[in-house]
């Protein structure tokens, strides 16, 4: 198999895996960072165990926000 451009590979994969009624705009995956960005002053879980809400497991910044920190624990390493 020779070299193939990524753009051509994506087109081929989309053609091979299209649903019976074709692709629709809502099927499109949003561009990375389109609306999901971290906010200053908030704490996020970057890593975690299997099934935990964290960035490393593919969750969004909003889903990975940590809200249960006690006021005195912010910034401390556990």
ROPAZA-799717 format. One line per 4 residues: their letters; for each residue x, y, z of N, C-alpha, C. Coordinates in steps of 0.001 Angstrom, whole numbers, always signed. Example, Ala and Ser with C-alpha at 12.3 -4.5 7.8 and 13.67 -1.06 7.14 Angstrom:
// residues 2
AS) +13190:-5690:+7800:+12300:-4500:+7800:+13200:-3300:+7800; +12850:-2250:+7080:+13670:-1060:+7140:+12900:+30:+7870
// end
This chain:
// residues 78
XXXX) +852:-1184:+0:+0:+0:+0:+888:+1233:+0; +686:+2118:-968:+1471:+3337:-1082:+1015:+4387:-92; +1724:+5501:-84:+1344:+6592:+804:+0:+7163:+377; -802:+7511:+1365:-2120:+8076:+1096:-2269:+9337:+1936
XXXX) -2799:+10382:+1348:-3001:+11624:+2087:-4114:+11417:+3102; -3975:+12058:+4242:-4967:+11941:+5303:-6346:+12375:+4816; -6397:+13444:+4052:-7670:+13948:+3529:-8379:+12878:+2694; -7617:+12173:+1865:-8197:+11118:+1029:-8639:+9924:+1863
XXXX) -7872:+9606:+2889:-8228:+8500:+3783:-9526:+8798:+4529; -9675:+10034:+5009:-10898:+10429:+5719:-12099:+10327:+4790; -11951:+10784:+3551:-13046:+10686:+2578:-13445:+9231:+2352; -12453:+8361:+2212:-12727:+6943:+1974:-13417:+6311:+3185
XXXX) -12940:+6610:+4389:-13559:+6066:+5603:-14992:+6557:+5757; -15238:+7826:+5471:-16595:+8361:+5543:-17508:+7686:+4528; -16996:+7449:+3317:-17802:+6793:+2288:-18111:+5347:+2684; -17120:+4644:+3225:-17298:+3235:+3607:-18224:+3059:+4801
XXXX) -18309:+4060:+5656:-19060:+3923:+6906:-20281:+4825:+6996; -20734:+5352:+5875:-21886:+6257:+5882:-23146:+5509:+6309; -23999:+6148:+7114:-25265:+5529:+7481:-26167:+5417:+6246; -27180:+4552:+6301:-28049:+4338:+5132:-28684:+5613:+4581
XXXX) -29033:+6544:+5454:-29662:+7782:+4986:-28651:+8905:+4763; -27378:+8593:+4780:-26327:+9578:+4534:-25939:+10354:+5786; -24892:+11153:+5641:-24404:+11969:+6749:-25237:+13236:+6880; -25406:+13705:+8124:-26147:+14934:+8417:-25255:+15853:+9243
XXXX) -25520:+17158:+9256:-24675:+18091:+10014:-24540:+17707:+11490; -25581:+17155:+12102:-25496:+16801:+13523:-24580:+15599:+13768; -24188:+14883:+12714:-23257:+13760:+12857:-21812:+14235:+12997; -21555:+15474:+12624:-20196:+16005:+12628:-19682:+16177:+14050
XXXX) -18450:+15782:+14257:-17790:+15972:+15544:-17298:+17413:+15596; -17601:+18143:+16686:-17145:+19533:+16754:-15620:+19616:+16761; -15108:+20678:+16199:-13666:+20889:+16172:-13132:+20982:+17595; -11929:+20482:+17796:-11323:+20498:+19122:-11256:+21926:+19653
XXXX) -11783:+22127:+20842:-11733:+23426:+21484:-12705:+24436:+20934; -13659:+24007:+20122:-14593:+24943:+19512:-15316:+25772:+20568; -15931:+25143:+21525:-16651:+25866:+22573:-16243:+25390:+23963; -15556:+24281:+24029:-15188:+23683:+25298:-13765:+24099:+25659
XXXX) -13656:+25077:+26553:-12340:+25565:+26958:-12293:+25657:+28475; -11104:+25468:+29064:-10993:+25646:+30510:-11158:+27119:+30871; -11677:+27362:+32061:-11883:+28727:+32520:-10932:+29025:+33678; -10423:+30225:+33719:-9513:+30638:+34785:-10222:+30551:+36133
XXXX) -9497:+30077:+37141:-10036:+30016:+38495:-10792:+28740:+38812; -10971:+27860:+37840:-11672:+26598:+38078:-10668:+25459:+38121; -11045:+24386:+38798:-10175:+23222:+38936:-10765:+22093:+38106; -9890:+21404:+37346:-10321:+20325:+36462:-9537:+19058:+36763
XXXX) -10195:+17910:+36604:-9522:+16623:+36750:-8880:+16287:+35409; -7549:+16275:+35371:-6855:+15954:+34131:-6721:+14454:+33950; -6474:+13731:+35046:-6349:+12281:+34986:-7256:+11657:+36035; -7510:+10363:+35879:-8357:+9657:+36834:-8453:+8200:+36469
XXXX) -9124:+7442:+37306:-9295:+6020:+37075:-10284:+5741:+35955; -10408:+4473:+35588:-11356:+4099:+34533:-12774:+4561:+34878; -13419:+5213:+33953:-14786:+5669:+34155:-14925:+7000:+34868; -13829:+7552:+35368:-13932:+8838:+36067:-14030:+9970:+35050
XXXX) -14634:+11065:+35478:-14796:+12217:+34592:-13515:+13045:+34604; -12698:+12857:+33579:-11443:+13599:+33488:-11072:+13794:+32020; -10172:+14710:+31777:-9737:+15026:+30423:-9088:+13807:+29766; -8260:+13075:+30506:-7561:+11916:+29949:-8518:+10832:+29468
XXXX) -9712:+10762:+30029:-10692:+9752:+29617:-11600:+10260:+28495; -11294:+11435:+27947:-12045:+11951:+26815:-13226:+12837:+27169; -13358:+13184:+28434:-14452:+14069:+28827:-14112:+15517:+28476; -15140:+16347:+28395:-14944:+17760:+28088:-14420:+18480:+29328
XXXX) -13988:+19730:+29136:-13538:+20535:+30281:-14690:+20719:+31259; -15877:+20979:+30724:-17051:+21175:+31586:-17337:+19908:+32399; -17301:+18745:+31758:-17563:+17476:+32448:-16478:+17146:+33470; -15254:+17637:+33242:-14124:+17324:+34112:-13926:+18329:+35241
XXXX) -14813:+19294:+35338:-14687:+20308:+36384:-14867:+19656:+37759; -13995:+20016:+38688:-14054:+19497:+40052:-14729:+20546:+40907; -15857:+20188:+41498:-16618:+21150:+42289:-16621:+20833:+43773; -16092:+19684:+44164:-16204:+19229:+45542:-15016:+19603:+46422
XXXX) -14132:+20450:+45957:-12974:+20815:+46773:-13402:+21697:+47941; -12901:+21355:+49113:-13130:+22216:+50270:-12320:+23498:+50062; -12782:+24593:+50596:-12123:+25883:+50361:-10652:+25856:+50756; -10299:+25163:+51815:-8914:+25133:+52277:-8036:+24174:+51517
XXXX) -8601:+23276:+50713:-7820:+22270:+49997:-7354:+22725:+48625; -7869:+23822:+48123:-7535:+24252:+46764:-6031:+24454:+46630; -5440:+23835:+45619:-4024:+23992:+45345:-3136:+23012:+46073; -3650:+22191:+46960:-2842:+21219:+47674:-2760:+19914:+46896
XX) -1600:+19293:+46933:-1413:+17996:+46300:-1809:+16930:+47286; -2582:+15986:+46824:-3040:+14911:+47725:-2225:+13674:+47530
// end
